[in-house]
Amino acid sequence: MPWPGDAKFFEAKVNATIEKNGYFTRSFWMLEHYGSHLDAPAHFPPGKTTVDQIPVKQLFGPAVVIDVRTESAKDADYLLPAERIADWEQRHGRVPEGAIVLLRTGWASRWPDVQRYRNQDATGKMHFPGFSVEAAKMLIERKVSGLGCDTLSIDYGASSDFAVHHLSLGAVCITLKICQT
């Protein structure tokens, strides 16, 4: 799913055919943020770590899934509050260090319908749920390895400052987006 304004997001090209070359090959090009993907800390300042510098152990860890489908169905701009993490911890124990925390908003059910998934208003502003700054700070204090969601961004759709990206990537967390949670 391309970000609004991306003119080109995918291209496939046939390099060789059975008829002409005796074999078939194809190459493709795509945006790095197209489809399910991870963001390295270098994606937003103050992060500097690129994908190839992320320790492999940071890509693996216990998954913590916080289900906010009910809230997201009622409020497309829902922000996960820190209190919901505290509630989760009351039931399951403290979020473990090295965990990858996944926000299940239900937005994956809108895939691959671009209009429903982006949920843009008349001005072009997108509306989908995300992590609040307070929740991100709490999870960074827990020393999680990453934050993920089933939307286009860990910040809610109407964000213009991408504060959760800046916080989490500055703390050397990875972010996972457009996940099937």
BELBELTA-V506756 format. One line per field, one symbol per residue. psi: psi as a letter, one per 30 degrees, with the letter a starting at -180 (. if undefined). burial: 1 if it has 9 or more other ideal C-beta (glycine too) atoms within 8 Angstrom, else 0. A space follows every 10 residues. Layout:
psi: ???
burial: ???
This chain:
psi: jlkkfjekfk kkkkekleee fflklkllkl kfgkaklkkl ffekkgkfkl effkkefffk lkkjkjjgee eeefjfgkkj leeeeeeeee eflkkkkglj jkjjffffff kgjeeeeehk afffkljlla kleeeeeeee efhlflkllg aflfllegkf fheeeeeeef ghllkklhkj .
burial: 1000000001 0000000000 0000000001 1001001111 1111001010 0001000100 1001010110 1100011111 1101110110 0000110111 1111111100 1000001111 0000011111 1110111111 0101111111 1111111010 0111111111 0011111110 1
